[in-house]
Amino acid sequence: MSQVKKRNPKPIISSSLSEASGGIVLDALDAGFDIDDFQLNPNTGSPKQLRGEQRFSQEGLDEIVDLSGKGGALPGQSLMNDPEQSYPWEKPAKFANPREALDVIVGEILQPEPMQNIVGALANGAAVADLSIAVLYAKFSTGDINPDTMLLLVEPVMYIMMAIGEEANIKYNIEGNDLDEFDEEDEAEERDEKLNQFKNAFTDIKQGAIDKDIEPQKINNGTVPKSLLDKVTEQGPEIRSMLSRGVE
Amino acid sequence: MGLFKSIKKAFKKVVKGVKKVVKKVVKGVKKVVKKIGSSKILKALAIAAAVVVTGGAALGAFGGSLATSTVGSWMVGASQSVLGGTLFGTGATGFAGAMQTVGNFATKMIAKPFGAVGTAAGNVAGAVTDFTGLTSKAGRMGYTETGGVFSANADATFKAGELKGTQLADYKAATTGTYVNSAGQVTALPTGQVLTGGQLTNMNAEQLKAAGFDPATFSVGETGEIIETATGKAVNAASSDYLTGNKWGDFALKTGTGVAASVASGYAQSELMSGEASGTMTGLSNESKEYQDALKVYADGAGFNMGDIYGQMTYGTADPVYQINSELYRQQTVGMPEMAGSYA
């Protein structure tokens, strides 16, 4: 299936990671590489072994209800705090440079213990977006990054989590419970494609019959068995009315 | 709206945006490649993004064969170019020369900030695939086991770039100063041993001599460390004066990953590359009022304010920071055609 290499891939640069990586994949394909060339381990290209299905947990729901029942902060509550003892996120962030923050956070994620937890969480149905946000929010609340940096890092951290999920061969949720979203789209596309093929074939037959002005009487007796020709002559008006209906 | 509510809203917006782009890319790829499953595209996208984010270290982190493929080599190409392979200079002999080689080799790996965590990360993610029977640990690590003897896969070599022909297992082991022991664990390479073709052997007299140790005085102990034969005391290689004689080179070797994390900064690069603490300026010295470093050149071209540089996260295989040592900033940009007699 591998294609012949046509040219070297072009350097890509973008302010959006999705666009940059999308550009890399598209350019590589355009350059003649195969999509399978992006597999880290060729064997993991086989169907996903683990499905990260979200399951209902009464215990979890009870916990959330319990937490929300405790109520939020009163309006102006933060103004009553001692200015000397401000929250970590009210102080200057430890990392002002998003690049440095990204290095540190991704470095921490790629440690054995967090990786194990992430793989486990993805396999248990946690969404990539939720995990990424949890990690970044924790970093924000401890004063490591400011809210702007936090938002800048959502995308790269999400992709790191996705890569971990892919490498662990887990079918994971990206946001909420969207495990089969892409598969459903694939199925719908396949259905549409087949329908289009059928429509095209039908149009071709119709057009071909009109172009060639085919009539049963004109067909040589030796070419088609007589019994079949009789059938066509018999059902001729019906076939014609079907063809004249066209594609609906 | 309070801070936390707006953060929550912004999160949703960003996540939706990411998903939207992912869908767009999936559709884009489907237009190019017919009859391809979305999961395959998603996988390629996630891996490409992880490679971009980690500057190529994700390849080393997860193991597998992508690091040795043409695409893989190309994806880390930009990151490798920053490392140049001459961080510690060339031409020295003896132990300094050997360390230059190791240093330059190591730099190719560790200058990516995540090189140090790579193997461990791969072990965890890979362990899941091992568990499911899709991969084997030996296969992922780029070596094969035959009767308890581990050797590098002959076919697992880099197919492009500076490391063309280098064996993956050798690269992984040598670049991080580690090797894969008989239990399949990655451990530090003893000072008196060398890894050849996946096999760990004690240094012979010649190798000891080449490393700057007189074989008459020094030998390799039972643990594989270089020892002073008379006393049996291990020689602390890190504290010996084997280094490049270059302040920044010494610093880099001693601090290892510390440098790896900061090496992406143009300044550190310049200092390390120069071979002298004073360093040389990189970038574009033109006739404008101020000297433009590589990032300023890029910022000018891209049309954004340098004061807002940290707000501009750029990704891809042509990151301006990684371009600092590329030919782009060294090539002759203005060429005057010879016009004989024009102004005579």
Interface residues (C-beta under 8 A of the other chain):
Chain A: K5 N8 P9 P11 I12 I13 S14 S15 S16 L17 S18 E19 A20 S21 G22 G23 I24 V25 L26 A28 L29 D30 F33 I35 D36 D37 F38 Q39 L40 N41 P42 N43 T44 G45 S46 K48 Q49 L50 A96 N97 P98 R99 L102 D103 V106 G107 L110 Q111 P112 M115 Q116 V119 A129 I133 Y137 F140 P147 D148 M150 L151 L152 V154 E155 P156 M158 Y159 I160 M162 A163 I164 G165 E166 E167 A168 N169 I170 K171 I174 E175 F182 D183 E185 D186 E189
Chain B: L3 I7 A10 F11 V14 V15 K16 G17 V18 K19 V21 V22 K24 V25 V26 G28 V29 K30 V32 V33 I36 G37 S38 S39 K40 I41 L42 K43 A44 L45 A46 I47 A48 A49 A50 V52 V53 T54 A58 L59 A61 F62 G63 G64 S65 L66 S69 T70 V71 G72 W74 M75 A78 P113 F114 V117 G118 A120 A121 N123 V124 A125 G126 V128 T129 T132 L134 T135 G139 R140 A261 A264 Y310 G311 Q312 M313 T314 Y315 G316 T317 A318 D319 P320 V321
